[in-house]
């Protein structure tokens, strides 16, 4: 057994016997936190490191942005009743490490399933670390962003100054993929990356956080309001429509900001804060517009779209 318990967040009903089994399991032990609603879960994930997330399938597919909080490493196990093959595959394709039935929450194998999901997530993260950049966009990935933040925060100990990390959660990528294909979705992600890089200074860092979120590290700002101004500028840039595979495509965007020193002094804490706020914020714009008729009229293409 581990000396430090693994953290499990359960956004569903979990029997007392199941909780006790997790807390004493040789595959853990696990420290279990029960949440009654998505907002509570988002707040917890924004404030605390988490190894695994148990979530009802209805919430996993119906709560915008909840999966994106999982960028900070929770291994996600989706639980549902009577899920067909298509639904199970959809959960796995969205990043879930396992899919369970509700009856399996009381099975003796639950601790082993959770630990296996955690280890799979860790292997995935280690594999990502072997690449300096996100292959689809050419941007630094999450681990590179954290390393940049660690370096800057070390400097801040000697020369105190505000800094901020922004997270932009994108809605509409899945619709683009469903309509135009996977490569079109990759093209859209690359075009989003181009607009983000064009909207900040050369010294700022833009990173890819999973498939539907981007991070922006503002290493030097004069005041917290500067981060808000940059965030508003980037939101505006991304709400201009894109052209992908000859189609007009629009996305909607939610923004979260983690401020140093107000929101923390460690990279993980600042990034969790920004991710949590981006996950809970309502996205601006109309997600998934894939044609001018969907938008109800003509959309003006951004100048740097190509």
C-alpha positions in Angstrom: 0.0 0.0 0.0 1.1 3.6 -0.6 2.1 5.8 2.3 0.2 8.7 0.7 -3.5 8.0 -0.3 -4.5 8.5 -3.9 -7.2 11.1 -4.3 -10.6 10.1 -5.8 -13.4 12.5 -6.6 -16.8 10.9 -7.1 -19.4 13.0 -8.8 -22.1 10.4 -8.2 -23.6 8.4 -5.4 -21.2 5.9 -3.9 -22.2 3.5 -1.2 -20.6 3.7 2.2 -19.3 0.2 1.8 -17.6 1.1 -1.5 -16.0 4.1 0.1 -14.6 2.0 3.0 -13.3 -0.6 0.5 -11.4 2.1 -1.4 -10.0 3.7 1.8 -8.5 0.3 2.9 -7.7 -1.3 -0.4 -4.1 -2.6 -1.1 -4.4 -1.0 -4.5 -4.6 2.4 -2.7 -5.4 3.5 -0.2 -7.7 6.0 -1.7 -9.0 9.2 -0.1 -12.5 9.7 -1.5 -14.3 13.0 -1.9 -18.0 12.9 -2.7 -19.6 15.8 -4.7 -23.3 16.3 -5.3 -23.1 18.6 -8.4 -20.8 19.6 -11.2 -20.1 23.1 -9.8 -18.9 21.6 -6.6 -16.7 19.1 -8.5 -15.2 21.9 -10.6 -14.4 23.9 -7.6 -12.7 21.0 -5.9 -10.7 20.1 -9.0 -9.6 23.8 -9.4 -8.3 23.8 -5.8 -6.9 20.3 -5.3 -4.8 17.8 -7.1 -6.8 14.7 -8.0 -5.7 11.2 -9.2 -9.1 9.9 -10.4 -12.5 11.2 -11.2 -15.7 9.0 -11.1 -18.5 10.6 -13.0 -22.0 9.8 -14.2 -22.1 9.3 -18.0 -24.9 11.8 -18.2 -22.8 14.5 -16.6 -19.6 13.5 -18.5 -21.4 14.2 -21.8 -23.8 17.0 -20.7 -21.6 19.2 -18.6 -19.5 21.6 -20.8 -15.9 21.8 -19.8 -15.9 19.3 -16.9 -13.6 17.0 -18.9 -11.2 19.8 -19.6 -10.5 20.2 -15.8 -9.1 16.7 -16.2 -6.2 18.2 -18.0 -4.6 18.4 -14.6 -4.4 14.6 -14.5 -7.4 13.0 -13.0 -7.9 9.6 -14.6 -11.6 9.7 -15.6 -13.8 6.7 -15.1 -17.3 7.2 -16.6 -20.2 5.3 -15.0 -23.5 4.7 -16.7 -26.5 2.3 -17.0 -27.0 0.3 -20.1 -24.4 2.1 -22.2 -24.2 0.7 -25.7 -21.0 0.1 -27.7 -21.2 3.5 -29.4 -21.6 5.3 -26.1 -18.7 3.5 -24.5 -16.4 4.1 -27.4 -17.4 7.8 -27.4 -16.4 8.1 -23.7 -13.1 6.4 -24.4 -12.4 8.7 -27.4 -13.1 11.7 -25.2 -10.3 10.6 -22.9 -12.0 8.4 -20.3 -9.6 5.7 -19.0 -12.5 3.3 -18.2 -16.3 2.9 -18.5 -18.2 1.1 -15.8 -21.8 0.1 -15.0 -23.4 1.3 -11.9 -23.5 -2.2 -10.5 -19.7 -2.3 -10.7 -19.4 0.5 -8.2 -20.1 -2.2 -5.5 -17.9 -4.9 -7.0 -14.7 -6.0 -5.2 -12.7 -5.1 -8.4 -13.5 -1.4 -8.1 -10.3 -0.4 -6.4 -8.2 -2.3 -8.9 -10.1 -0.7 -11.8 -9.5 2.8 -10.4 -5.8 2.1 -9.8 -5.4 0.7 -13.3 -7.0 3.8 -14.7 -4.6 6.0 -12.7 -1.6 4.1 -13.9 -2.8 4.3 -17.6 -3.2 8.1 -17.2 0.4 8.3 -15.8 1.8 6.4 -18.7 -0.1 8.7 -21.1 1.4 11.7 -19.3 4.9 10.3 -19.4 4.6 9.6 -23.1 3.5 13.2 -23.7 6.6 14.5 -21.8 8.8 12.8 -24.4 7.7 15.4 -27.0 8.7 19.0 -26.6 5.6 20.2 -28.5 2.0 19.2 -29.2 2.2 17.4 -32.5 -1.0 18.8 -33.9 -0.3 22.5 -33.3 3.4 22.8 -32.8 2.8 24.5 -29.5 4.5 23.6 -26.2 2.4 21.0 -24.3 1.2 21.2 -20.7 4.4 19.9 -19.1 6.4 22.5 -21.0 4.1 25.2 -19.8 4.5 24.1 -16.2 8.3 24.2 -16.6 8.1 27.7 -17.9 5.9 28.7 -15.0 8.3 27.0 -12.5 11.2 29.0 -13.9 9.4 32.3 -13.7 8.1 31.6 -10.2 11.6 30.9 -9.0 12.6 34.3 -10.3 9.6 35.9 -8.6 11.1 34.8 -5.2 13.9 37.3 -5.8 12.1 39.9 -7.8 8.4 39.9 -6.8 6.1 40.9 -9.7 2.6 39.8 -10.8 2.2 37.2 -13.5 -0.8 35.2 -14.8 -1.8 32.1 -16.7 -4.9 32.1 -18.9 -6.8 29.0 -20.1 -9.1 29.2 -23.0 -11.6 26.3 -23.4 -12.8 25.9 -26.9 -16.3 24.6 -27.9 -17.0 23.6 -31.5 -14.0 21.3 -32.3 -16.1 18.2 -31.8 -18.7 19.5 -34.2 -16.1 20.3 -36.8 -14.6 16.8 -36.5 -18.1 15.2 -36.8 -18.9 17.3 -39.9 -15.6 17.7 -41.7 -13.4 14.9 -40.3 -10.4 14.6 -37.9 -7.9 16.4 -40.1 -10.2 19.4 -40.4 -10.4 19.5 -36.6 -6.6 19.4 -36.5 -6.5 22.3 -39.0 -8.9 24.3 -36.9 -6.7 23.7 -33.8 -3.7 25.0 -35.7 -5.5 28.1 -36.8 -6.6 28.8 -33.2 -3.0 28.4 -32.2 -1.9 30.9 -34.8 -4.4 33.5 -33.6 -3.4 33.1 -30.0 0.3 33.5 -30.8 -0.5 36.6 -32.9 -2.4 38.1 -29.9 0.4 38.0 -27.3 4.0 39.1 -27.0 7.0 37.1 -28.2 8.0 36.6 -24.6 4.6 35.1 -23.6 4.1 31.3 -23.9 1.1 29.7 -25.7 0.6 26.0 -25.0 -1.8 23.2 -26.0 -3.7 21.7 -23.0 -5.3 18.6 -24.3 -7.5 18.7 -27.4 -9.9 21.5 -26.5 -8.0 23.9 -24.3 -5.1 26.3 -24.7 -2.9 28.0 -22.0 -1.3 31.4 -22.2 1.5 32.3 -19.8 1.9 36.1 -19.3 5.2 36.2 -17.6 5.3 39.9 -17.0 2.3 42.1 -16.3 2.0 45.4 -14.4 -1.4 44.7 -12.8 -4.0 41.9 -12.6 -6.3 43.9 -14.9 -3.6 43.4 -17.6 -4.4 39.7 -17.7 -8.1 40.4 -18.1 -7.4 42.8 -21.0 -5.3 40.2 -22.8 -8.0 37.6 -22.2 -10.6 39.8 -23.7 -8.4 40.5 -26.7 -7.9 36.7 -27.3 -11.5 36.0 -26.9 -12.4 38.5 -29.5 -9.8 37.1 -31.9 -11.1 33.6 -31.6 -14.7 34.6 -32.1 -14.0 35.7 -35.7 -15.0 32.7 -37.9 -12.4 30.4 -39.5 -12.3 28.8 -42.9 -11.6 25.0 -42.8 -11.8 22.7 -45.8 -13.8 25.3 -47.7 -16.4 25.7 -44.9 -17.0 28.6 -42.5 -16.5 27.4 -38.9 -17.0 29.2 -35.7 -16.1 28.3 -32.1 -17.2 29.6 -28.7 -14.7 30.2 -26.0 -14.6 30.2 -22.2 -11.8 32.0 -20.3 -10.2 31.3 -16.9 -7.3 33.2 -15.3 -4.9 32.2 -12.5 -3.1 35.2 -11.0 0.2 35.1 -9.1 0.5 35.7 -6.2 -3.3 36.1 -5.5 -4.3 32.6 -6.6 -1.2 30.7 -5.6 2.6 30.5 -5.8 2.9 27.0 -7.4 2.5 26.2 -11.1 0.0 23.4 -10.5 -2.2 25.6 -8.2 -2.2 28.5 -10.7 -3.0 26.2 -13.7 -5.8 24.4 -11.7 -7.3 27.7 -10.8 -7.4 28.8 -14.5 -8.7 25.5 -15.7 -11.4 25.4 -13.1 -12.6 28.9 -14.0 -12.5 28.1 -17.7 -14.5 24.9 -17.1 -17.2 26.6 -15.1 -17.5 29.7 -17.2 -20.2 30.0 -19.9 -18.6 30.0 -23.3 -18.9 33.1 -25.4 -20.0 32.8 -29.1 -22.0 30.1 -30.9 -20.2 26.7 -30.8 -20.1 24.5 -33.8 -21.2 26.9 -36.6 -20.1 25.0 -39.7 -21.8 27.0 -42.4 -23.0 30.5 -43.1 -26.6 29.2 -43.0 -26.1 27.9 -39.5 -25.0 31.4 -38.5 -28.1 33.0 -40.0 -26.1 35.2 -42.4 -22.7 36.0 -43.8 -19.7 35.6 -41.5 -16.6 37.7 -42.0 -13.4 35.7 -42.2 -10.5 36.8 -40.1 -7.5 38.3 -41.9 -5.0 35.8 -40.5 -7.2 32.7 -41.1 -5.0 31.1 -43.7 
